[in-house]
Amino acid sequence: MDDTDRRRSVLRLSAAGRAVYEQIVPVARAYERRLLAALNADDAAALDRILTRLQTRAGQLADDA
């Protein structure tokens, strides 16, 4: 747990966990690229703006709680 921000947790991986992480990340990123290939540049930019706005709002709501 992060003492300055209780919404955040710090994760430390073992060597075995790190090895699994290094196997999974390329697969996940490849899937993400294939998924986002359905969007043109304007749609991708709009999605990024919307997700950023929602993330900002979620942080504000958490601060209010």
C-alpha positions, 0 to 999 in steps of 0.5 A: 500500500502507498501511504501517500495514496491509499488507492495505489498498491505497490506490487513486487514480483518474484523472479518467477513472477517477473518471468511470467510477466515478461511472457504475458506483456508481448502477447497482451500488447499484440492483442491490443494492437490488433484490437485497436487496428479497428479504429482509424486515427481520429477514432483512436484519438477520440478514445484516448481523450475519452479514457483520459477524461474518465480517468481524471474524473474517477480520480476526482470522485475518489478524492471526494470520497 
